[in-house]
């Protein structure tokens, strides 16, 4: 931002005669743009007439010495310190503790290029009426100033007729775009797009400056802009009643008298408000205005580039590869929110299955009242609620509402392979994660622990012992209950058989045979102290098999089916007692999140 100067000869508080190698005057070097040395000097002198000198005493604000907020400033001698003040501080300039240094500008450097060329939106501190930033002189400082008024009303107006003004203004615009490109290139999702695509985005970029302590985006409001952070830091916060569904919260803060939980931070190169791009609009469905899932609050002075949704969509239609990358990023962020909900569904999955499940998600948005699927329609997909709520209508008299993030629906028609038993429609703007029935069956129903989730959800207290002992949330609760009943051998044998079934997929024949024999000797042979109570028929069948089997014979996976059936009978009484415990009722309440009464 700046360069070495050959000379600055200026008339006091008047015009400047500029001979300089600063980038903004690079267009007037001999040979540049086909200029001769004489032409280059003449054009520099012409542009110099638009600059004036200002002298600012040590510690003084340049804005108190005839420099505007959007003027371009070159430091001839001395230095400048750009500072921000604590929000609401009444006497910030006299109190160093309220002051944060944003940037130091030395001799031959410039300040305010973007502000001059672009319309940077700025907001004053509501408490004091003061602008959030100031620029102070470090020692007695001499400045060369190009006012935005001269730039816009005189130089830009003459750019087509005056060669010097045309070259200079074009150079400033190009330098500003280069700065914007450098900023955009720091955004992770945009880094690989290349300069042509970034220049198209830069054409529709807007600039905004905000002091610390401002709410940039409020939870529950519609996100209508995509913001890219150029400088400063912000907190991402959610209402305190969301603590249970947010992973990684570090502390809480109060804003406007409402308790917030800070769940993350944003810095230079980050962006937010991407849900604005999910508010898709087409001729059949109309606009789908989505609301923000969290608040974003500035903690320091911040500078943003922002994109209005409609302008950005129009530009992205010309660059489908960019839209694809942004959609993928948005999907990954929403998937992260989904995983952060601590769903019991994901607890029951293996990590590899969770990765495949989320990789196959399709993010879908709905208007208020729009149908997700109709009653009697073929069940083809499984849904998880990310934002909003849905109404499930079995009939006119039975309508239930699903409004808790992470709630899921649509599994019964897939499991039973029958038509939908209810109609589902969106209440308000709603986001759903959808997975195809084929992937649902492969990833969910193929896992005993996940299948147990659906059985418990559908049957509640009537779910089988097997489902209770396989599900990761109910298993420890039921086992603790069985410990009190001195029935530990039953669930230990059950766990060993489930481990045997899992090993059957990959274990060698002799290893699997040894595993099966170990189960038989520990819990079934009549000589063991840990014998489970089996029927005579099952005991005789197992004895016949193991007495006749060779050590290397691969046992069938079904060899212990009768054993598990007997264990289920043994535990029926224990199960009835467990199903009335407070722990199980709490789990069942979390799992069955349907709420009646909203029609």
N, C-alpha and C positions, 0 to 999 in steps of 0.2 A: 504494500500500500504506500507507494511513493518511490522515490529514487533520488539520485544525486542531482543537484542543481549546478549549472554553470554560473548563473547570475540572477539576482532579483533586484532590479533597479526600480524603485517605486517613488511616486510622489505622495507625501503625507496625506492620508485620508482621501486619496484620490485614486488615480489609475496606476496600474502596474505595467512596467515594460518587462516582459517575461522571456528569458532565454533559459530553457530548462529541459531536462531529460526525464521528468516525472511521466509515468505512463499516460496521463491524460493529454500530454502535449507531444506524445510520440508520433502523432499523425503529421506533425510539422517538421520532422527531421528531414534534412536534405536527402532526396532520393525517395522518400516515402510518398506514396500516392502520385509518383511522377513529378514531384516538385523539385524545382531548381533551388539552389541555396538562397537566391534573392527572393523567390516566391515564398519559401519556408519562413524567412525572416519577416516578410510583410504580413503573412497570415498570423504569425505569433504576435506581432505588434497589434494586429487588428483584435485578436482575442484578449490581449492584455488590457485593452480599453474597458473591458467589462468587469475587471477585478478592481477592488479597492483595498487599501491597507487599513487594518484596525490594530490598535495597540491596547493590550489588556494588562493591567497591573497584576502583580503577584497575588495569587489567591482569588482574583476576580473571576466572575462568570462571563464567558464570552457572550452569553445571551443578554447581558446587561450593557454590552458595548457594541450595539448595532449589528449583531449577528443573529440571524434567524435560525429556527429549529431545523430548517431544511436547506440551509445554505452549505455550499462546498467551501471548506477551509483548508488552506495550505499553511503549515507552520514555517515562517521565514527564519525566526530566531526565537529561542526559548523552548517551551514545551507545553503540552496540555494533558490534563488528567480527566478522563470521563468517569463519573461516579454515579452511583445510584443511592437512594436514601431509603431508610427503613419506612415501611408503610405507616402513615399516620404521624410520623415524627414532626413536631411543630417548629423546631428550630434546628433543622438538620445541618445547615451550612455552618453553624457555629459548634457543632458537636461531631467530632471525628468518629465516635463510636456508632453513629447512625449512618456512616458513610462506607460504601463498598466500592473499591476501584474496579471498574470494568475494563478500562484500556488506558494505556499511556501512549501519547503521540509525540514523537520527537521532531527535530528539525528536518525539513525537506519531506515530511510525511503529510498525508492529507486525511481529512475526516469529512464524512457526510456525502460520499459519492452516491450511495444507494438512496439516501434521503432526498438528494437533489433530483435524481432521475425518476425515482419511483414515488408513488404517493403512500408513504408509510403512515399507517393509522396509529395515533398515539392517544393515550388516555391519561388524564391527570389523576393524582391521588385524591380520592373522594373526601378524605378527612381534611386535607390541607389546601386542596386546589392547586398544589405545586406539581409540575411535571416530574415524572419519576427519575429522570436523569438530568445531570448538569455537566458542563465542561468547564473546568477551572484551569487558570493559568499557573504554570510552575515557574515562578520568577516572572520578570517583566517579559511579555511575549508579543512578538510581531507576527501578524497574520495577513494573508492575502485571501480575500473573500469574494466568492461569486454567489450572488444572491439567487435564490430560486426564481424570484420575480423577473430578474434580467434574463435568466436562462430560459424560462418558459415564454415570456411575453415578447422578448426581443430576439434572442439567439435562435430558438426553435422556430419562431415565425419567419426568420430569414434563411433557414437552412437550405431551402431550394434555390434561392436567388444569390446567396452569399457563399462563396466557396469555403472561406475560412470557417464560418458558422456551421456549414454543412459537414465539413470534415470533423470539426470539434464535437458537435452534437452526436454524430454517428459513432465517434470513438467512445464517448461517455456511455452511450447505450450499449455498445459492444462490451466495454469493460464491466458494466453492471451485469450484463448477461453472463459474462465469464465468472463473476463472483457467485451468481445464483447457481450456475452449473456446478461450481465447486461445492457449494452447500448441498445441493441435491445429490451429488455423487457420494456424500457421506451417509445417506440414508440406505440402510442395508438392502431393502427390497428394490432400490433403484440403481445400485452400483453397477450392475452388469448390462444396463440398457444401451449404453453408448451415447455419444454426444448428440446425434441427430434427434433421438427420442427425447433426451433431456432438454434440448433447446425448445422443442414443441411444448413441453410442460412449462418451461420457464416463461413462455409467451403468455400463459394464463395465470401466472403466479401473482399473488398480492402480498403486501407486507404489513405487519402489525407489531407494535411494541406495547408491552404491558408492564406495570410495576409489580413488585411482589405482593402477595396477599390477595390476588384477584382470582375469582372462579372463571376459568376459561371455558369449561364445559361442565354442566351440572348433571349429576346422576338423574336419570329419568327424562331429561330433555332430549329433543331431537338433535342429532348430530348432523349439521348441514354444511360443515366444512371439514376438509382434511388439512390438519396442521402439521407442518414440519418445523422442528425446533432448530433455530440457528444459533442461539446462545441462551444461557440461563438454565434454571432447573425447575422442575415441577413435581408435585406429589400427586399420586393416583390414590383416591380415597373412596371408600364405600360406607354406606350407613352401617352403624354399629350392629344392627340386627343381622348383618350378613357375615359375622365373624365365623360361624360354623361352616360356611361354604367357601371361604377364601383361604388359600394356603399362602403362608409367608408374611402375614401382617406383622409389622414390627412395633408399632405404637399407635396411639390415637391422637387426634387433634380436634379442636372445636372450631367450627366455621358457622357464622350466623346463628350461634346458639345451639347448633345441632351437632351431636356427637358423630365423628367420622373415624373410620379406621384406615390408616395409611397402609396400603398394600403394595406399593411400589413407587419408583421414581422414574422420571424421564429427563433426558439431557440432550445435548447437542447431537443431531443426527437421528433422534427418535421421532416418531410421528404418532398421531392419535386422531380420533374422529373418523376412522376408516369405515365405521358402520354406515356413514353417509353414502358410501359407494354400494352398500348392500340394499339401499332403498331404491331398488330397481323400478323402472316404470315402463310399461308396455301397453299396447292398445287393449289387451284383454283383461289385464289385472289392475291397471291403474297404478298410482303411486303407493309405495309401501314405506311410510316414514317410520324409521326405527329409532328407538331411544337409547341413550347411552347407559351402559351397565355400570359406570363408575363416574365420579367427579374428578376433574383435573384442575389443580390449584397451583398458581405460580408461587414459588418460594423466594425467587429473586427477580430482578429485572429481566425480562425475556424478550427476544426478538423472534418472530415467526415468519415463515412463508406459509400462506394458506391458499387453498384452492376451493372456490365455490363448486358445489357438486355438479350443477348443470354444465358449467364451463369445462370442468375436468372430464365429465362423461363424454361430452362432445369431442374433446381432444383424444380421449382414450379409444373412441370408436375408430379413429384413424390408426391406432396402434394396438391391435388385438393381442400382440405378444406381451405388451406392457400390462394390459388388463388381466391377462392370464397370470402373470407373476404377482400382481397385487391381490387378485382373488385367492391365489394359493397362500399368500402371506396372511390374509384375513382368515382363511379357513384354519390355518395353523394356530392363529391366535385364539379363535373360537374353540378349537379343539383343546387348547391349553386350558381355557375356562372350563370346558366340560370335564377334563381330567381333574381340575382343582376342586370340583364339587364333591369329591370323595364318595362317588356313587358305590353302593354295595354291589351293583352290577359289575363294576370294574374290579372290585376287591376279589370277586370270585373268578376272574379271568387270569390266565397266565400272562406275563408281560408281553410275550410275542403276540398273543391274541389281541391284547389291548392295542398294540401298535397296528396290527392289521385292521382292527375294527375302526380306529380313528382314520386310518389311511383311506378307507372306503366310504367315509362320510360324505354326504352331499348337503350343503347348507342351503336351506330353502326358507323364503320369507312369505308371509301371508298378511293380507289386509284384515281389518276388523270385519268379522262375519264371513270371511271366505272359507269355503269347505276344504278340509284336509282330505277327508274321504267320506263317502256316503255309506249309510247303513245298507247292508246287503251286497256291497261291492266286494270284489275279490281282494283278499288280503295279499298285497305284494311287497309292503315295506314295513320297517320298524322305525319308530320315531323317538327322539329324545328332545325335551324342551330346553332350549337355551335362553330364550327371552320371551316375555309375554305370558299368555295363558290360552288354554283351549277348553271348549265345552264339549263334553261327551254326552250325547243324547241317546239313551237306549229307547225311550219313547217320550211322549208328551209329558208324562208325570215323573219320569226319572231322568233328571239332568244333573250331571256332576261336573265340577270344574277342576282342572289340573292347572295349578299356577305356581308350583315350586320348581325352581331351576333344577334340571337333572332328572325330573320325572319322565317316565317313558310310557309308551302305549303302543298298541297295535300288534303285540306279540301273540295274543290268543288265537287270532285267525291264522297266523302263520304256524303255530304249534299244532292246532287242531285241523289245519287245512280245510277251513270252512269259511263262508262269507262273513263279512264284518257284522258284529252283533250290535253295533251302535254307529251313529254318525258323529263326526268330529269336525268342529269349526273353530276358527281363531277368534279370540276376544282381544280386540286391540291389535296393534302391530306386533307380530309374533315371528320369532325365528325358531326353526326346528332343524335338528340334525337328522338326516334320513339315511338309512342303510337298507340295501335291497334284501328281500326275503332269502335269496340264495346265500348271501354272505352272513345274514343273521343265523341261519340254520348251521352253516359251517363253523362259525366262530363261537356262537352262543350255545346252541343245543348240542354241539359236539363235546362240550365241557360239562362233566357231571355237576361241578360246583355252580356253574351258571344256570344249568337246567334246574338245579335246586332252588335258585332265586325265583324263577318263574313259578315253580310248584308252590313255594311258600306264599308268594304273592297271591296266587289264584285260590289256594285252599286254606291259608291261614293255619289255624290250630288243627286242621284235619290233614295237614301235610304229613308225609311218611317220615318214619324214623331216619331212613336213609338220607332224605333231603336235609333234615336237621343236622345230621352228623357230617354232611359234606360241605354245607354252606359255611364260609369262613366267619360269618358273624354269629350264627346260632351254635356252631359246633362247640366253641369254648364255654358258652353259657349252659348248654345241655350237659356237657361233660362235668362241669362243676356241680350241677344238680345230681348227676349220677354218682359222683364221688361221695356225696352225702348219703346216698342210698346204698353204698358199698357194692356198686354194680360196675366197677371199673373194667372188669374183664370183658364185658360186652362191647364197649366202645373201643377198647384196645384191639380186640379181635377184628372188629369192623374196620378200623383204620388200617390194620395189617392187610386185610383182604383188598381194600381200595388201593393200597400201594402195590399189591400183586397185580391188580387189573391194569394199573398204569404201566407197570414194568413189562407187561405182556406185549406192548407195542414194539419194544426194542431189545429186550433181554435175550440172551442166548438160551437155547433149550435147557442145558444143564443148570444154568444160573436160575432160571425160572422154576425148574423142578425143585431145586434146593430151597427156594423161597416158599413154595407151596408146602413142602414137607415140614419146614420150620413152623408154619402156621398150624399145621395138623398136630405136631408134637406139643406145641405150647398151649393150645386152647381147646383141642378136640380129643386127643388121646385120653383114655380113661385114667391114665396114671398121673396126669398133670394136676397140680394144685390150682391152676387158673382155668380149669375146664368151664366152658360155657354150657348152658343148659340147652341141649339139642334133642329133637325127637329121635326115637329108636330107629326109624326109617332112614333119617339123614345120617346118623352115626354109623349104621351098618354100611350104607353106600360109600361113605368116605373111607371106612376101614377096608372095604373090598378094593377100592381104587388104590389106596396107598400101599397095601400089602402086595398088590400085584404089579404096581408100576416099577419100571426100571429107573435107576437114578438119573439117566440122561433123557428120559421121555419128557416131551413137552406137554405139560398139563393143559387141558382146555380152560379157557377163561371162565367158563360156567361152572367149574368144579365146586365153587363155594356158594353157588346161588342158594341152595337149601339152607346153608349155614346162616346167611344173612336174613333169610325169611324167619328162621327160628329166633335170631337175635331181636328182630322187630317185634315178634310176639312177646319175648321176654321183657321188652322195654315199654310195652304199651301203657302199663300203669304209671311208670316213671314219666313217660311222655305227657300223659294227661296232667300230672302234677306240674311239669315244667311249663306247659302252655298257659298256666294261670299266673306264672311269676311276673313280677313287674318288669324285669329285664326283657323277657320275650315280648310282652305287650308293647314296650317302648320300641323295640325293633320293628314289630309288626306295624306300629303306627307310622314309623319313618318310611317303611316300605310301601304301604298302601296310603298314598298321599291324596287320594281323591277327596274332594270336599263337596258336600251337597248344599243346596239352598240357593245357588246363584243360577237364575234361569234366563 
